Amino acid sequence: MSTSDAEAVAGAVDESSAEVGRAARKLAPRSALGQWEAGADREDPISILERQASTRVPELVPIRYARMAAGRFPFYRGAPAIMAADLAAGANTGLTVQLCGDAHLSNFGLFASPERALVFDVNDFDETLPGPFEWDVKRLAASVAVAAQANGFTDEEARQAAVASATAYRESMTRLAELGETDVWYEMVDATQVEQLLRPEDRKLATKVITKARNRTSMQALDKLTEPGPGGEPRIKQDPPLVLPVPDWEQFSLDSVLSDYRATLPEERRVLLDRYRLRDLAMKVVGVGSVGTRCFIALLSGRTTGDPLFLQVKQAENSVLAQHLRSSVFKHQGHRVVHGQRLTQSAGDIFLGWATGPDGLFYYWRQLRDMKGSLTIEDMTAAQLQQYAGLCGLTLARGHARSGDRVAIAAYLGSGDVFDKAMGEFALAYAAQTVADHERLLEAIDLGRVQAGEADGKGQDN
């Protein structure tokens, strides 16, 4: 085939995809995406939370409710299941990507690539599942509005920040639609680009976060998370009820779990894992929405020099999206999470894998600290939040372009700002819904319907 023939074929494929994208406007008009109003048959949001709690560690559920009750943004973070049900009640474009499933502002951040460069990307895939691209964009835009209002910004400032996330998504997707397949695959946002994308007066803040991230390593965690045990060997420091010892598991059970996990790693990384020895294991409460699921931190040490390695072992339940979309092709929910992360992220964790625990539950493994960092949303000015929202929108588009038909999505979005404005309208409307749902949780706590523990102000995974 000649070069001109190849170009003609490529153009035909692109035009076919573009037609699909434009046709999707009839299924879900762009302006209609901005509409939100709770229907009369909307399920009680507290019932949704209670249903989730039924499969979780009972003693930890009050911590989850306390963290969600602490404010509207923590509530929003902990309520992806509520929003999934709301999104499913409306029409969708049918333009499928590998959804993050919980693409709120705090689920973006810095971490190390295998080459030890700092990259910025989505960093939480507990709810990942194929689905309509706009669900992630709506989740992001609404989180921007909720965070803005929680910071005391005006509704107009909140709307502008939400629009900025959608505009950056649309413009990034339009640019990516014109790139070749491998060019899209190699796209990434590194720490240098993060600084460049910010206003000059805000780069000092980014530099501080980047410097802190570079110092967040397993060696740094050794000092923070451990204490001397018998014989002077480091052991994970207990901090009830947030860090607890695990029940004694028979050695053959642990060996079986490690072997199961090891088998999911690429062959060369199994060699690396074999150079470490498991030293200690503890249960650790993490996040907001994740509280109550089983999560552990594992301390390993190198067989030659004793260098530490901390791994997080996190339970993987069914995605909150699974009730509303096609079920995952992966029966093992840890495999589902790992697949979604590997497919979406521009650079992955070299220790990312999955295993079945001795309790028969599904888990995935990843590094606990590997140069990870994030900006503190609560400390941002309105201008900074708007810039950060744009950075997250740009990054989300890059992740979607790896798994979905970027040409079709770009054609659906178009060159105007219809989609952007719709996301701003939706964000404000859903932010108001979040306030109402948060108040219902507070009422449920006051009435004794659900029990909340003491608020601890924590909620990060790492």
C-alpha positions in Angstrom: 0.0 0.0 0.0 1.4 3.4 -0.9 1.8 6.2 1.5 -1.1 8.1 0.0 -3.3 5.0 0.2 -2.5 4.5 3.8 -3.3 8.2 4.5 -6.6 7.7 2.7 -7.5 4.7 4.8 -6.6 6.5 8.0 -8.7 9.4 7.0 -11.7 7.2 6.3 -11.4 5.6 9.7 -11.2 9.0 11.3 -14.3 10.2 9.5 -16.2 7.1 10.5 -15.3 7.7 14.1 -16.2 11.4 13.8 -19.6 10.4 12.4 -20.1 8.1 15.5 -19.3 11.1 17.7 -21.6 13.5 16.0 -24.4 10.9 16.1 -24.0 10.6 19.8 -25.3 14.1 20.2 -28.7 12.8 19.3 -28.5 10.2 22.1 -27.3 12.8 24.7 -27.3 16.4 23.5 -24.4 18.3 24.9 -26.5 21.0 26.5 -28.7 18.3 28.1 -25.7 17.0 30.0 -25.9 20.1 32.1 -29.3 19.2 33.5 -29.6 17.7 37.0 -32.7 17.3 39.1 -33.3 14.5 41.5 -36.3 12.4 40.3 -39.1 11.3 42.6 -37.9 7.7 42.5 -34.3 8.6 43.4 -33.0 6.1 45.9 -32.3 7.4 49.5 -28.6 8.2 49.5 -28.1 6.9 53.1 -29.6 3.6 52.0 -26.9 3.3 49.4 -24.2 4.0 52.0 -25.7 1.4 54.3 -25.7 -1.2 51.6 -22.0 -0.6 51.1 -21.4 -0.8 54.8 -23.0 -4.3 55.0 -19.9 -5.9 53.4 -17.3 -3.9 55.4 -15.5 -4.4 58.7 -18.2 -3.3 61.2 -15.8 -1.7 63.6 -14.5 0.6 60.9 -17.8 1.8 59.4 -18.3 4.5 62.0 -14.9 6.0 61.0 -16.1 6.2 57.4 -19.3 8.0 58.4 -17.3 10.4 60.6 -15.0 11.3 57.8 -17.8 11.8 55.4 -19.7 13.9 57.9 -16.7 16.2 58.4 -17.7 18.4 55.3 -19.3 18.5 51.9 -16.1 17.7 50.0 -15.2 14.7 52.2 -18.8 13.5 51.8 -18.5 13.8 48.0 -15.3 11.9 48.1 -17.0 9.1 50.0 -20.1 8.9 47.8 -19.2 7.7 44.3 -21.9 5.0 44.7 -24.5 7.7 45.1 -23.4 9.6 42.1 -23.1 6.4 40.0 -26.8 5.8 40.6 -27.6 9.4 39.7 -25.6 9.3 36.5 -27.2 6.0 35.5 -30.7 7.6 35.7 -30.0 9.9 32.7 -29.1 9.4 29.0 -25.5 8.8 28.1 -23.4 9.2 24.9 -22.5 5.5 24.5 -18.9 6.7 23.8 -17.0 4.2 26.0 -13.7 4.6 27.7 -12.0 2.9 30.7 -13.5 5.1 33.4 -11.6 5.9 36.5 -15.0 5.7 38.2 -14.1 8.2 40.9 -12.3 11.1 39.1 -12.6 13.7 41.8 -9.9 16.3 42.4 -8.1 14.5 45.2 -7.7 11.4 43.0 -5.1 13.1 40.9 -1.5 13.5 42.0 2.2 13.0 41.5 4.0 9.7 41.7 7.2 8.2 40.4 7.5 6.5 37.0 9.6 3.3 36.6 12.3 5.7 35.3 12.1 7.7 38.6 10.6 10.8 36.9 7.7 12.4 38.7 4.5 12.3 36.6 1.0 13.7 37.3 -1.9 11.4 36.7 -5.1 9.8 38.0 -4.0 7.7 41.0 -7.1 5.8 42.2 -8.8 3.1 40.3 -10.9 1.2 42.8 -14.1 1.9 40.8 -12.6 1.6 37.3 -14.9 0.0 34.6 -15.6 0.7 31.0 -18.4 3.3 30.6 -19.5 6.6 29.0 -16.7 9.1 29.1 -18.8 11.9 30.4 -19.4 10.1 33.7 -15.8 10.8 34.7 -15.9 14.4 33.4 -19.1 15.0 35.4 -17.5 13.5 38.5 -14.5 15.8 38.1 -16.4 18.9 37.3 -18.8 18.5 40.2 -15.9 17.8 42.6 -14.4 21.1 41.5 -17.6 23.0 42.3 -18.1 21.2 45.7 -14.5 22.0 46.6 -14.8 25.6 45.5 -17.9 26.2 47.6 -16.3 24.4 50.6 -13.4 26.8 50.3 -15.8 29.8 50.5 -15.7 30.8 46.9 -18.7 32.2 45.1 -21.0 30.2 42.9 -19.6 32.0 39.9 -16.1 31.1 40.9 -17.1 27.5 41.4 -18.8 27.5 38.0 -15.7 29.0 36.2 -13.4 26.4 37.8 -15.7 23.5 36.8 -15.9 24.9 33.2 -12.1 25.1 33.2 -11.9 21.4 33.9 -14.2 20.7 31.0 -12.5 23.1 28.6 -9.1 21.6 29.3 -10.6 18.1 28.7 -12.2 19.1 25.4 -9.1 20.9 24.1 -6.8 18.1 25.1 -9.0 15.5 23.5 -9.2 17.5 20.3 -5.4 17.7 20.2 -5.0 14.0 21.0 -7.4 13.1 18.2 -4.9 14.3 15.7 -2.0 12.3 17.0 -0.9 8.8 16.1 -1.6 5.8 18.2 1.8 5.4 19.8 2.1 9.1 20.3 -1.1 9.1 22.3 0.2 6.1 24.3 3.5 7.8 25.2 1.8 11.1 26.2 2.3 12.0 29.9 2.3 15.0 32.2 5.5 15.3 34.2 6.4 17.5 37.1 8.0 20.1 34.9 4.9 20.5 32.8 2.8 20.8 36.0 5.0 23.9 37.0 4.7 25.3 33.5 1.0 25.0 33.4 0.6 27.1 36.5 0.8 30.8 36.7 4.3 32.1 37.6 3.1 33.3 41.0 1.8 29.8 41.7 4.9 27.8 40.7 6.5 28.2 44.2 3.6 26.2 45.6 4.1 23.5 43.0 7.8 23.3 43.6 7.2 22.8 47.3 4.8 19.9 46.6 7.2 18.4 44.0 10.1 18.5 46.5 8.0 16.9 49.2 6.9 14.2 46.8 10.5 13.3 45.9 11.2 12.8 49.6 8.3 10.5 50.1 10.0 7.1 49.8 10.0 3.8 51.6 13.2 5.0 53.5 11.3 8.0 54.7 8.3 5.9 55.6 10.6 3.6 57.7 11.1 6.4 60.2 7.4 7.4 60.3 5.7 4.1 60.2 7.9 1.8 62.2 9.4 1.3 65.6 12.0 -1.2 66.9 10.7 -4.7 67.5 12.2 -7.8 69.1 15.9 -7.9 68.4 15.8 -4.3 67.1 14.1 -5.3 63.8 11.7 -2.6 62.6 8.0 -3.4 63.1 5.0 -1.4 61.9 4.0 1.0 64.6 0.4 0.4 66.0 -2.0 3.4 66.1 -5.4 2.0 67.1 -8.0 2.2 65.5 -6.2 3.3 62.3 -3.3 0.9 62.3 -3.8 -2.5 63.9 -2.1 -5.8 64.1 -3.5 -8.5 61.8 -4.8 -11.8 63.0 -2.1 -14.5 63.0 -2.2 -16.2 59.7 -0.5 -19.5 59.2 2.7 -19.2 57.3 1.5 -21.4 54.4 -1.4 -18.9 53.9 0.9 -15.9 53.6 3.3 -17.9 51.3 0.3 -18.7 49.1 -0.9 -15.1 48.9 2.6 -13.9 48.0 3.0 -16.5 45.4 -0.4 -15.6 44.0 0.6 -11.9 43.8 4.0 -12.7 42.4 2.5 -14.5 39.5 0.6 -11.4 38.4 3.9 -9.4 38.0 5.8 -9.2 34.7 8.6 -11.9 34.8 11.5 -9.5 35.3 9.7 -7.9 38.3 9.3 -11.2 39.9 13.1 -11.4 40.1 13.0 -8.0 41.9 10.3 -9.1 44.4 12.3 -12.2 45.2 15.1 -10.0 46.5 12.8 -8.9 49.3 11.6 -10.7 52.4 8.3 -10.0 54.2 9.0 -8.6 57.7 5.6 -7.4 59.0 2.0 -6.8 58.2 -0.6 -4.5 59.7 -4.2 -3.4 59.0 -4.5 0.3 58.1 -7.6 2.5 57.6 -7.3 4.6 54.4 -9.2 7.1 52.4 -12.8 8.2 52.9 -15.0 6.0 50.6 -12.6 3.1 51.2 -12.9 3.0 54.9 -14.2 -0.3 56.1 -12.7 -2.3 53.3 -9.8 -4.5 54.3 -6.5 -2.7 53.7 -3.0 -3.7 54.9 0.5 -2.4 54.8 3.3 -4.8 54.3 6.9 -4.1 55.3 9.6 -5.9 53.3 13.3 -5.6 53.4 16.0 -6.3 50.9 17.9 -9.6 51.4 21.3 -8.0 50.7 21.3 -4.5 52.3 18.0 -4.6 54.2 16.5 -1.6 52.3 12.8 -1.2 53.1 9.9 -1.6 50.8 6.4 -0.7 51.8 3.5 -2.2 49.9 -0.2 -1.5 50.3 -2.5 -4.5 50.0 -6.0 -3.2 49.4 -9.3 -5.0 49.1 -11.0 -4.7 45.7 -14.8 -5.0 45.8 -17.1 -4.7 42.8 -17.0 -1.3 41.2 -19.9 1.0 42.3 -20.5 1.4 38.5 -21.1 -2.4 38.0 -24.7 -2.2 39.1 -25.4 0.3 36.3 -23.0 -0.7 33.5 -21.9 -4.0 32.0 -20.1 -6.1 34.6 -16.4 -6.4 34.4 -14.9 -9.1 32.2 -12.5 -9.8 35.1 -13.9 -12.1 37.8 -11.1 -11.1 40.2 -11.8 -7.6 41.3 -8.1 -6.9 42.0 -7.4 -7.8 38.4 -10.1 -5.4 37.3 -8.4 -2.6 39.2 -4.9 -3.4 38.0 -6.1 -3.6 34.4 -7.8 -0.3 34.6 -4.8 1.4 36.1 -2.3 -0.1 33.6 -4.5 0.9 30.7 -5.1 4.4 31.8 -1.9 5.7 33.5 0.9 6.9 31.4 3.5 5.3 33.8 2.7 2.5 36.2 3.8 1.2 39.6 6.3 -1.6 39.0 4.9 -3.5 42.0 1.2 -3.3 40.9 -0.4 -6.7 41.0 -3.3 -8.7 42.5 -4.0 -11.7 44.7 -6.7 -13.6 46.6 -6.3 -13.3 50.3 -6.5 -16.2 52.8 -9.9 -14.8 53.7 -11.0 -15.5 50.1 -11.4 -11.8 49.3 -9.9 -10.0 46.3 -6.9 -7.7 46.8 -4.5 -5.6 44.7 -1.0 -4.7 45.7 0.9 -1.4 45.0 3.7 0.6 46.6 2.6 2.6 49.6 4.9 5.5 49.1 6.8 6.0 45.9 7.5 9.8 45.6 3.7 10.4 45.9 2.4 13.9 46.4 -0.7 16.1 45.9 -1.7 19.7 46.2 -3.9 20.6 49.2 -7.3 21.6 47.8 -8.3 23.4 50.9 -5.3 25.8 50.7 -6.0 26.9 47.1 -7.2 30.3 46.0 -10.0 30.5 43.5 -7.5 31.2 40.7 -5.3 28.3 41.8 -8.3 25.9 41.9 -9.3 26.9 38.4 -5.8 26.2 37.1 -5.6 22.9 38.9 -9.0 21.9 37.6 -7.8 22.5 34.1 -4.7 20.4 34.8 -6.9 17.5 36.0 -9.2 17.8 33.0 -6.3 17.7 30.6 -4.9 14.6 32.4 -8.3 12.8 32.4 -8.6 13.3 28.6 -5.1 11.7 28.1 -6.2 8.7 30.1 -9.5 8.4 28.2 -7.7 8.7 24.8 -5.7 5.6 25.6 -8.8 3.3 25.9 -11.6 5.0 24.0 -12.2 6.4 20.5 -10.6 9.8 20.9 -11.8 10.9 17.4 -15.4 10.1 18.2 -15.2 11.9 21.6 -13.5 14.9 20.0 -16.2 15.1 17.3 -19.0 14.9 20.0 -17.4 17.6 22.0 -16.9 19.9 19.0 -14.9 23.1 18.8 -17.3 25.4 20.7 -18.0 25.7 24.4 -21.4 24.0 24.6 -20.1 21.0 26.4 -17.9 23.2 28.8 -20.9 25.3 29.8 -23.1 22.3 30.3 -20.5 20.8 32.7 -20.4 24.1 34.6 -24.2 24.0 35.0 -24.2 20.4 36.0 -21.4 20.9 38.5 -23.3 23.7 40.4 -26.6 21.7 40.4 -24.9 18.5 41.7 -22.9 20.5 44.2 -26.3 21.6 45.6 -27.4 18.0 45.6 -24.2 17.1 47.6 -25.0 19.7 50.2 -28.5 18.2 50.6 -27.2 14.6 50.8 -24.5 15.6 53.3 -27.2 17.2 55.5 -29.2 13.9 55.3 -26.1 12.0 56.6 -25.8 14.4 59.5 -29.5 13.9 60.2 -29.1 10.1 60.1 -26.2 10.4 62.6 -28.2 12.6 64.9 -31.2 10.2 64.8 -29.0 7.2 65.4 -29.8 5.6 62.1 -26.0 5.3 61.4 -23.2 5.5 64.0 -20.3 7.9 63.4 -17.0 7.6 65.3 -14.7 10.5 66.2 -13.6 12.6 63.2 -9.9 12.3 62.8 -9.3 14.7 60.0 -7.6 12.0 58.0 -8.4 10.5 54.6 -5.4 9.9 52.4 -4.5 6.6 51.1 -0.7 7.0 51.5 
